[in-house]
Amino acid sequence: MPDNNEVYEERLDEAMQILQSCQQDHEVESCYVCVQCIGCEIRTKYIRTVYESMSKGETGGFDF
């Protein structure tokens, strides 16, 4: 069974792959130049996943 850190890293890797695929589909190198940036569910999920990965699910500080 993977430890808690591995679960967050796996989720982050998956979210990053989805985000990069979306960027490729829209032919952009950054979400900031995409017309759908504001309110984009993929980007919002990626940001939330990054936060969860950094905080390991805890509220508050980050575990670097």
N, C-alpha and C positions, 0 to 999 in steps of 0.2 A: 504494500500500500504506500503511495507517495506521501511524503510529509507535506505539511501545510505550505511551506515555501514553494515546493515543486508545483502544487496545484495553482498557486497564483502566477507562477512563471509560465505554466502551460496556457492559462487563460490569456495572459499577456501576449504570448506568441501567436495564439489564434486570432486575437483582436488585431494585432499588427498585420498579420497576413490578410485579413479581410480589408483593413484600411488601405494597405498597399495595392491590393487588387482593385479596389474602388478608384484609387488615384490613377492606376494604369488604364482602367476603363474610361475615365474622364480625360485622359491624356494630360494630367497635371502632376507636378512634382511635389506640390504642397496643397493641403486643404485650403490654405488662405487665399489661393487664387481661384478656387472653385466657386462658382455662383451659388452652390448649394451648401456652402460652409456653415452658415448660421442656421441652426436647427437640424443639421444633419444627424440622423440617428447613429450612423456608423461611427462618425467622429465622436459623438457624445459617449457612446459605449466604450470607445478606445480610451478616452480621457478618464472615464470612471474606472476602467480596468487598470490603467497605469496607477491611478491613486490607490486602488485596492492592493496592487502589487507592492507599492512602496510602503504602505501602512500595514500590510499583511492582515487586512480586515479589521484592524483596530481603529478606533476613532482617535484623531489627534496626530501625533508625531509620526515620523517615517523611520523605517529600519533600513539603513543603507549598508 
